[in-house]
Amino acid sequence: MVYYIGRRLIGILPLLIGITIISFAVIHIAPGGPVELATTLDAKVTAEARQRLMHLYGLDKPLHIQYIDWLLRLVKFDFGNSFLDGRKVIVKIAERIPITLLINVLSLFLILIVAIPIGITSAVKVNSFYDKFMTVFVFIGFAIPSFWLALLLMSFFGIKLQVLPVLGIKSLFFDEFTVWGKVLDVSRHLILPVFVAAFVSLAGMSRYMKTNMLNVLHENYIRTARAKGLPKSKVIYKHALKNALLPVITILGLSIPGLIGGSVITETVFSIPGMGRLAFEAVMARDYPVIMAVLVIGAILTLLGNLIADISYCWADPRIRVGKGKL
């Protein structure tokens, strides 16, 4: 296992470099750079001023030189300075990423504790009223766009009932609250974003779980376990569940990058100052250092998600063995 993990970690490095090269080239080739966005609407800006801005941002150098300079800074964990306000990109990310991680970890936890039991019970009670009801629920989850669901919930709970806040992550007089008051205030602000972030994924995850569970329940070893007279709960939760979790583990591993990417819509609609909103603002302003930082973090999460999924396979399925040079 240690040999396999070490080999995979070493293999991640060239793959990550390849991803950064492609990402760096694409965002610089895309039309409408930061200088153009900053000067196009101002008729008084001269060509000289534009050239000075290009030099200030380092955009007057050849593209491969810009990439090498950026890569050398990255080795020192320096993402550079933002084009918008001149602040360190790493500082801006450090301010935004905690709330994004909190929202998405809570939504992932909600998905697991709800979707897996729904999938299991739907498989065990296949074609029952419960199963048909959950099927309709899942199709609704697939069909509803997350931004539309967010607007509906904001309108109903925030405007009509006025029981939940709909914007931001804390109230106006947050600093005057007690410790428990602050916790309660943040919790109330998190209810709608967490639910919206979890709802669509919850529908898909429960279907995957149901399909996998149905396939496993028709395996010969499950029939044998039932023939031996084992209790139904033991057959389902001890013998069938682990093998049914294998494809779900893969999906969970690949969903880790969504901790950032999937937050763009939720954080923009609810005006939450997180990584998703930072990425959206950076793309709109062509803030290259911030965009590259977000892409690198997303790439690292994707690669680590794949690694975690592979390692989890070994835990879930004892038939998988990890040895030197093989998995």
N, C-alpha and C positions, 0 to 999 in steps of 0.2 A: 504493500500500500504506500509506504513512504517513497519507494523508488518511483512508483507511478505518479504520485503527486509532484515529486521533484521534476520528473521529466515533463509533465504537463506545464508546470510553472515556467520552465525554461523555454518551452515552445510558445508560450504566450507572448514573449518579448518581440520576436520578429513579426508575429501576426499583428500586434499592437502598432508597431512602426508602420506596417503596410496600411493599416486603417487610418493612421494620422496623415500619411502622405496623400491618400485619396481625399480625405476630408479637407485637408489644407488646400489642395488644388481646386476642389469643387467650390468652396466658399469664396475663393479669390477670383475664380473665373466667372462666377455669377455676376450678372449686370447690376450696376448701382452700388458703387463702393461707398465707404464712409465719407470720403471727401466730397463726392458728388451729392450725397444726401445733405451734407452740412452747408454746401455753398450754392446749390442749384437755385433756391428760392431767393437768394440775395444777389440782385443785379450789380451791386457795388463791388463784389468780390472780384479781384483781378486774377489773371493767370498766375502772377507771381505769388499771390496769397495761397492759391491752390497748390502750387509747387512746394511752398513752405510747409503746408499741412501734410503733403505726401512725404516730405522728408522727416517731419516730426513723427509720423506714424511708421516710418520705415518702409513705406510702400513704393518708394522710388527705386528700390533694389530689385534685381532679378528674383523671380519667384523661388528658385531653388536656394538662393542665399537667404531669403526671408525664412524659409523652412528650416534651414540649418541653424540660424540664429534662434528661432523659436524652440527647436529641439534641444539646443544647448542650455537654454533657460529651463526647459522642462526637466532636464536631468537634475537640476538644482531645486526642483519643486517650485519653480517660479513661472507662473502663467503670464507674466507681464502686467501691464497696466491697461485699464479700460480706456477705450477711445472716448467714451461719453463724459466721464468725470475725472479721469486720470488716477483713480484709485487702484490699488492692487487687486487683481482679479481674485486671488486666493482669499483676500479679506472679504470681498463681496460674496463669494461662495460660502465661506464660513458663516456669514450672517444669515444666509438663506437656507442652507441645506438642512439644519436641524428640524425646521417645521415641515419640510418636504418629507424627510425620513419618518417623522412622527405620524403624519397623515397616512403615508403609504404602508408603514408597518402595522398601524391599527387596521387599515383596510384589508391587508393581507391576512391578518389574524382573524378578522371577521369572515373573510372568504373561507378560510380553513374550517372554522368551527361551525359554519352554516352549510357550505357546499358539500363537504364530505358526508356528513350525516344525511343530507337530502339525497345525494347520489346512492348511498347504501340502501336507504329505506325504499327508494324508488325501484331499485333493482330487486330487492327482496319481495316487494309488493307490486311487481310488474303487472300492468294492465288493470290495476285497481283504480278506484276513484282518486285516491291520493296521488298515484302515479300520473294520471291524466291531468289532475289539477296542477301538479308541479311542471308538467310538460308545457301547459299553457303559460305558466309563470315564467318559464325559461324562454319561450318564444317572445314574450313581452320584453324580457331583459335584453335579448338579442336585438330587438327591433327599435328600442328607445335610444335615441342619441343622448349621450351623457350631458351635453350642454342644455338640451331641451328639458331633460329630467331635472337638472339643477334649477332651471328657471321656474319650473312648475313648483318645486319644493320651496323655493324662495318666496314665490307668490303666495302659496298656501300657508306655510308655517311662519314666514317672516312678516308678510303684509296683512293677510287676512286674520290669522289667529294671533299674530304677534307674540309667539311663545319662544321663537329661536332667532338669534341674530343671523344676518345673511351676508355680511361683508366683513372682511378682515379676520384677524385672529384674536383680537382683544378689544374691549370696550374703551370708550373715550377717557373715562376716569379710572383706568386700570391700575395706575400707580397708587391710588388712594385705597385700594382694596386690601383686606387682610390676606394672609397666605392662602387660606382655604377659599377665600373669595376669588383670588386670582386663578386658582385651580378650577373652580366651578365655572368661572367666566370663559377660560380657554376651552374647557370641556364642552360648553354650550356652543361655542363657535365651531368646534370640530365635528359636531354631530352630522350636519348636512354634507360637508365636504367628504367625510369618511364614507358615508352611506353612498354618495354618488360615485366615488372612486371604486367602491366594492361591488356595486349592484351589477354592472355589465359582466365583470369577470366572474362574479358569483354564479350567474346563469350558465356561462360556458363551463366552469369547473364542475358544477353539479352534473352536467350532461356527460362530461368525460368520465366522471366517477361512476355514473350509472352504467355506461356502456362497458367500461372495463370490468365492473363487478358482475355484470350479466355474463360476460365471456368466461370469467373465472369460475362462476357458479356452475357452469356446464362442463368443467374439466373432470377428468376421471378421478383424480385424487379427492375431489370434493364429494363425488358420489361414494367413494370408498369410506370417507370420514362419516358420511351420513349413514351408510350401511352398518358401520360399527356401533351406531347408536349414540354418537356424540351429541351433546346439546346443540341446538340450533345456533345459539349465540357464540359458542366456541367454534363451530364450523365457519361462521361468517367472520368473526373478529380476529380469530387466531390463524385460521388456515387460508381464508380467501382474501382478507383485507390487504395483507402485505403485497401480494402479487398484483392486486388491483391498483395499488398505489404507484406502480412503476411509471406508467405514462403520465400520471398526475405529477410525479416528482420532476419529470422532464419539463412539463409546462411551468411548474413553479420556478425551476431554475432559470428558464428563459424569461420569466416575468420579472426577474430582479431589475433589468434595465428600465422597466416601467416605473420604478421608484422615482425616476426623474422625468422620462419622456411622457409618461401617462399623466403627469401632474400639470401639463401646460394648460389644458382646457379647464380643469377643476380650479386651479389657482387663478386663472384669468377671470373666470366667471364670478368667483367668490372674493376677488381682490385680495388674495392671500400672498404676502411677500415671500414666496418660496423659490426654489430652483426652477420650477416650470415657468413661472412668470418671468424670472430673470432671463431664461433662455429665449422666451418669446420677445421680450424687449430688446435683447441683443441682436436677434435676427432682423427685427424691424429697423434697427439703427445700424446694421452691418458692423457691429462691434466685434471684430474678428477675434481678439484675445479671449473674450468671454465665450463666444461660440465654440472656439477650439477647446476651451477648458471643459465646457459641458459635454462636448462630443467625446473627449478623452475619458472623462468619468463614466459616461454611458458605455463606451467600449470596454473599459475595465470591468464594469459590472456585468456586461454580457459574457465576457470570457470567464469571469469567476463564477457566474451563474451556471455555465456549461460544466465547469469543473465540479461545482457543488452537486449538480444533478448526477454526474457520473459516480461520484463518491457515495451519494445517497442510494444509488442503485445497488451497490455492494451491501449496504445495510438491509435494504428491503428484500433482496433476492439472494438467498444463500447459494444459489446455483452459479452466481457470478463470482469468479475468483480473480484476485489481483495478484499477479506474479511478475517476475522480472521480464519486462518486454511484452507483457500481454495484460489484457483486462478481461 
